[in-house]
Amino acid sequence: MIRVETHGPLVFLRMARRVLGRPVYWTGAYYVQGVLVDCGPPVTARDLLRFLEGRAVHGLLITHHHEDHMGAAALLRERRGVVARAHPAALPLLAGGFEQEAYRRVAWGRPPRLVAEPLVEEVAAGSLRLRPIPTPGHSADHLCLFEPDRGWLFTGDLFLAERLRFLRSDEDLDALIGSLETVARLPLREVLCAHRGPVRDGPAALRRKAENLRSLRERIAELLRQGLPEKEIARRVVGREGFLTWFSRGRFSARNFVHAVARKSSG
């Protein structure tokens, strides 16, 4: 399923697989002046192509290699001749495939292999200037796209929420905090999240998220020094585990915050 939301010159395309009539997990893409920023999961690729009928597509910029952000790229290349661009580190993952756990296949489908081009310089499209900003943490190949004239920041999965309840087991918490601090220094007016859409009070929300994660990291480190068990630390600092922990078999977990801090401390 796909829902179309218009926010001034921006179109936010909210996408999800429907099971028993209900969306499993929302993700999204942006369409502006003929440019797509991300393109949703494989299961909604044909829905996206239908939305784009009669509309120009001059470019596709992918924030990172995960299937809920690049899932329609192969079909766009086949049907519309659109060549995707992504961080150079994403290219072998897109072309050769990457690990995909069962819960990700259920939520978004299995992505086809994709030949993409490196996104290393500013992209001009119409009156837009989209500047790639490397923002590792969620993944090593993650980048945001900054439009300096409008103060727009397309954040991919960098923002998601001010307070995170879960961390992926492969995320780098220190790099994530550093990336948030990097983009918070930009002259931002709009923060455009791939899952939530435009973020209310976005620039301040980004700064608050960075501060929340710094504080969380310090509290976990202190409790680790006190010798508390990891499960108890996660419960005190982050909160109890939820459905997503069960659904992902621990890939997303509150306890992963503790693991991330403990790894840095032991290293």
DORO-245959 format. One record per atom (N, C-alpha, C, CB): x, y, z. Coordinates in steps of 0.05 Angstrom, whole numbers, plus 5000, padded with zeros to 4 digits. Atoms other than C-alpha are relative to their C-alpha. Glycine has a CB too. Example, Ala and Ser with C-alpha at 12.3 -4.5 7.8 and 13.67 -1.06 7.14 Angstrom:
501849765000
524649105156
501850245000
498050015025
498449764999
527349795143
498550225014
500950094971
***
This chain:
501749765000
500050005000
501850255000
498150005024
498649745001
502150724988
498150225006
501450044973
501649764994
499551375017
501650244992
499250015030
498649775011
501252034985
499350245017
499150064970
500349764983
502352645029
501550234987
501049955029
498749775012
503753335000
500750205022
498150134979
499049804981
507953825041
501350224984
502049875021
498949795017
508754444999
501049884974
502250165014
499050125025
513354264941
500949715002
502450164991
499250274995
515053594973
497649815000
501549985026
502050214998
511152954963
501349775016
499149894972
499150224984
512152435018
498349764994
500050075031
501450245008
510351734996
500449805023
501149884973
500050184977
508651305057
499349724991
498150105023
500350265012
509350565041
500249785021
502049954978
499850234982
508149895076
498749764986
498650075027
501450255007
506249175064
497549985017
501849745003
502450044985
499149025085
499649715005
497650124985
500650284992
497648385124
497450015015
502349885017
502650014988
490448235142
498850295001
500149885029
501049735002
488848945120
501450215016
497250005008
498649814983
493849275166
502950034991
499949925030
497249975008
500649575150
501949875021
500750304998
498150134983
506549185178
501950205012
501549784985
498049814990
511749735184
500350224978
502849865006
499949785019
511550425150
502850084994
498450235011
497549865009
517350695110
499150204979
502149794990
500849805020
517551215055
502250104982
498750235015
498249875019
520651625001
499050284994
500249844973
500849735008
520552344977
500350044970
501850215015
499949935028
519052604908
499850304998
497749864984
500049715003
520853324890
501550074975
501250135025
498849905025
522353654823
501249774984
502150215006
499150225016
523052984789
502149825012
501050104974
498050164986
527852694840
498749845022
502350195012
500850184978
526552104886
502349985020
499249724990
498150064978
530152064953
499049755013
500350255020
500950274992
529651324970
497649924983
499349995030
502250095017
524350894937
498449785012
501149914973
501750194986
521250444990
500949714996
497250034990
499350295000
521249684997
499249864974
498749875023
500750165024
520749144943
497049954998
501449745001
502850075002
513548984962
498250224989
499049915027
501649785010
511049674942
501150124974
499850225021
498749895024
515349764880
498050064977
502149804990
501949965022
509549684831
498150235007
498549754994
501649784992
505350164872
501450274994
499349985030
498549755005
510850684866
500150064970
502949975011
500049965029
511350574791
497350114990
500649744985
502649895008
503850704785
499850295008
497849845013
500049724993
504551354824
501650174981
501150035029
498249855017
510151574778
499150024971
502749895001
501049995027
506151454714
499350294993
497649814996
500649735008
505952114676
501750215014
497250065004
498249824986
511152424722
502949954992
499749975031
497250025007
518352574705
501649895024
501250274992
498150094980
523852204743
502850044990
499549695008
497349945010
530652514733
502249875016
500450305001
497950124984
534352164789
498849865024
501950215009
500650154976
534151684847
502450005018
499149704994
497849984981
538551814908
499249835024
500550305008
500650204979
538951254960
501750075024
500549714990
498649934976
540751415032
501849775011
498150095021
498350234992
543350705047
498849754988
500249985031
500650245016
542949995023
497749845010
502449834999
502150174989
537349715067
497649994981
499150115027
502050065020
531549415028
497650185001
499149715003
502349824998
526249895054
500650284988
499150035028
499249755012
530050465020
500849974971
502350125015
499150045028
532350154954
498349804985
502949924999
501450235011
527049634940
498850034973
497949935019
501249965027
524049944877
502150084980
497850215001
498049895018
530650154846
500449844975
502650035015
499650175023
531549554801
497750034980
500449715008
502349975018
524449624773
500050274987
497449955016
499849735012
525450374763
502150004977
500750205021
498050015022
531750224722
498949854976
502649865011
501150175022
528149684682
497950154984
499049745011
502449885013
521750074668
500450294991
497749985018
499749715005
524050804669
502850084993
499050165024
497249935006
531550774657
501350175020
500150144973
498949844978
532951104724
502449865013
497850075021
497650114987
540050984750
500250115028
502550074983
499849924972
540550994825
502850085007
499149775019
497449914989
546151344862
500049965030
500750294992
499850054971
548651164932
502950045009
498949715007
497349994989
554651204978
501749784987
499949965031
498350205012
560650844946
500049735015
502850104997
499950244984
560650345004
497549834996
500450065029
502550155005
553450144986
500049844975
497650195000
500250125026
554949944915
500549704999
502050134981
499750295000
557749244928
497849855014
502749925012
502350134985
552049094977
497650004982
499550165026
502249995019
546949314925
500349804977
499650284990
499550175023
550248924869
500249715007
502550094986
499550284993
552148294907
498149885020
502749995011
501950104980
546548244958
501250035028
499449714995
499249964972
546748295034
498249835017
499850305008
501550174981
544447915095
497250125005
501549975026
502749914995
536947965104
498649795018
498450054974
501350184981
533647645165
497149964992
500250105028
502750075007
526847325161
498050225005
499149755015
502049804994
523147895195
500150234979
500650125028
499849795021
525748385142
498749914974
503050074995
501350105023
523347935086
496950015004
500849714994
502849984994
516547905120
498950284997
499449895028
500949724999
516048655129
500250134973
501650165020
499449845023
518948895063
500549844974
502350175005
499450155024
520448325015
502949984994
498550124976
497250055007
526848084983
500850184977
500649704993
499349815022
530448614941
501649864978
501650235011
498350095022
533248464872
502850135001
498750044973
497349885002
540648594858
499850264983
502049804987
500149745013
542149294834
502750114994
498550205018
497549865008
547749634796
499450305003
500949924971
500449714995
548250354821
502650154995
499050045030
497649835004
553050934813
500650145026
499550204978
499349874975
556951284868
498950295002
503150015003
501049734994
553951904900
502150145018
497249995013
497849874985
559852334920
500050304998
502749894990
500049715004
558353034895
497150105000
501450084974
502649875000
552653524897
498549944974
500250305004
501750065023
546853344851
498250244995
498349745005
501849785008
543253904813
497749884985
501650214983
502550085014
536053784792
498050225001
498949735012
501849764999
531654364771
501450215016
497249935011
498849804983
532754884824
501249885026
497950215008
499050134976
535054364875
503049964998
498649735004
497250084997
542154254899
500149815024
502050245004
500050204978
542653604939
502849915005
498249764992
497250054992
549153524976
500149765018
501250255014
499850234983
550952835004
501750065025
501249774985
498549974974
553152845078
500349735012
498450205019
499750264988
556252195102
499250005030
503049904998
501150014972
552651995167
500049715009
497250135002
500050284992
554951305189
498949975028
502949894999
501150064974
552050965250
497849794997
498950255014
502150205006
545650635228
501149794981
497550144986
498450185017
549950325173
502450164991
498349904975
497549875008
556950465148
499650174975
502149804996
500449865026
554250705080
497850215001
499449804979
502349824997
548851165108
500950294993
498849995028
499549725005
548551875081
497350155002
501450054973
502349825002
543752465087
500450184976
499750175027
499849825023
542152955032
499050285009
498349904976
500549734990
542353705047
499650184976
502350105017
500549805020
539154235004
500450275013
497049984989
499249764985
542654875026
498250244996
502850074993
501649765004
538155394994
497449995015
499450034970
502550034986
531955115028
500449915029
498249814985
499550104973
535154835090
498849735006
499150195020
501250274997
532254145077
502249805006
498549924974
498350234996
535553525105
498449754998
501450025028
501350275003
533252845080
501749815016
499849914970
498450144980
535452405138
500149704998
499050075027
500050295001
534051695115
499249885027
502849894992
500550124974
534451295180
501650135023
500549705000
498549874979
538651795219
498250095023
501650234989
501749894979
532852105257
498249795013
498350234989
502050204990
527051605266
498350095023
501549745007
501549904976
525151875335
502050145018
498549775014
498249864981
527852335389
501149815021
498550225014
499150204980
528151755439
499749724988
498450035026
500150275011
529951075413
499649805022
502749944985
500550214981
527350465449
501649754993
497049935001
498550245009
531449965408
502350094983
498149814983
497749965018
538149935373
500549744985
502650095017
499350245015
540049465317
502749905011
500250074970
497650134990
545448975336
502550084985
499849705000
497749935017
549949225279
500450304999
499749894972
499749715001
549149975293
502450085018
497450145009
497849894985
555050385318
498950255015
502450084980
501249784985
552450825374
501750255000
499549905029
498349775000
558451285377
499950154973
502949935006
500149885027
558251395301
497350144996
500549794979
502749885002
550751525305
499850275014
497949815012
500049744985
551652065358
501750214984
501149965028
498349815015
557352375317
498650104975
502649864992
501449925024
553052385254
497750205007
498849764986
502049814992
547352725291
501250275007
498549895025
498649754994
552153245317
500950154975
502449955019
499149885025
554853355247
497750154986
501149794981
502249885015
548053495215
498750225016
498049804991
501249794983
545653905275
501450274997
500149915029
498549755004
551054415258
499250144973
503049955000
500849885026
548054535188
497850215004
499149784980
502249804998
543355135176
497449884990
500750254983
502350165007
537154695176
497450165005
499949745015
502749914996
529854895168
498049775001
499250214979
501950235001
526554225153
501649745003
498450004973
498850274997
528353515175
497949814989
500749945030
501850175015
525352995129
500849715004
500150084970
499450274992
525352305159
498649814980
499049945029
501150205019
524351695113
497749845011
502249824991
502150164988
519651355162
497750175011
501149825021
502049834987
515951925196
499050224983
501250115026
500649765016
515652455142
501350255012
496950034999
498849764989
517253185157
499750015031
498750254988
499950014970
519153245231
499350285011
502749915010
500749744987
515753785273
502350105016
497549965017
497849884986
520954265300
502649844996
499450025031
497950195007
526053835263
502850065009
500049964972
497349944992
532654195275
500449965030
500850284992
499750034971
531454225350
499649715008
497950175015
500450284994
528953505350
502649844995
497749894983
497450135005
535553285319
501950055023
501250104974
498249944978
539453645373
499249855026
500050305005
500950144976
535153345428
500649704998
496950045004
499350295002
536152645400
502949955006
499349904971
497150024994
543752745401
500550015030
501650214985
499649974971
543352975473
498949765015
498750265010
501250234987
538752405493
501949764998
497349934987
498350225003
543551895464
502750035015
500649954970
497649964984
549652215496
499549945030
501050304997
500750054972
546152205564
499649705005
497450155007
500450284997
543951485553
502649845001
498349894977
497450135000
551051275536
501550035026
501750114977
498649954974
553851605599
498849845023
499950305006
501350144979
548651285644
500649704998
496950044999
499450285003
549850595615
502949945008
499649914970
497250044993
557450675622
500350005030
501750224987
499749994971
556650865695
498949755013
498450255011
501150244988
552150265711
501749764993
497249964989
498150225006
557049805675
502350005019
501050024971
497849974981
562550075720
499249905027
501050295001
501050104974
558149905779
499649705000
497450145007
500350295001
557649185755
497249894997
501349895023
502850105003
550149145742
499849824976
498150244998
500550185023
547648595695
499050164976
498149785007
500949855024
546448825623
497050024998
501249864975
502949995002
539148635625
498850215018
498849725006
501049804981
537949065687
500750284991
501249945028
499349745010
541749645657
498250094978
503050004990
501849935022
537549625594
497250075011
499849764981
502749944989
531149605635
499950275014
499249785020
500049754985
533250195679
500350244981
502350005020
499249775016
536150645624
498250034975
502949984992
501449985025
532250475561
497049925003
501349814979
502750094997
526050085582
499849704994
498050164983
500450295005
523049395574
500049944970
497449915013
500150095028
523649005510
497149994991
501449724997
502750005011
517649005464
499649814977
499250284991
500750185023
514448675404
502249984980
497450094987
497949995021
520048895357
502349825007
500950294995
497850184992
525248515398
499349714994
500550045031
500950275006
521147885392
499949954970
497349945013
500450035028
519447995319
502749984985
498450244988
497450015013
526748115300
501949805012
501350285001
498350204986
529447565346
502550135012
500849774981
497949864986
533648075383
501750184983
501849805013
498549825018
536348435322
499650295008
499349954970
500749754987
532749045349
499549945029
497550144986
500350064972
533349075424
500950245017
501649755008
499049804981
533949555483
502849925011
498050045023
497550104989
539649115508
502450064981
499849705005
497849945019
543649275444
501450275007
498950014972
498649754991
544949975473
502249935020
498050205013
498050084980
548549645531
502349854986
498749825022
497950145014
552349175485
501850204985
498749804980
498349805015
554649775443
501950155018
498250204985
498349864982
557350145503
502149815012
498450135023
498250204988
560449515533
502249934980
498549745008
497950065020
564149365467
502150225000
498749974972
498149785001
567250055467
501750005026
498550284997
498550004974
569149995541
502149785000
498149975023
498150225000
572449325531
502250034979
498649744996
498149975022
575949535467
502150215007
498650094975
***
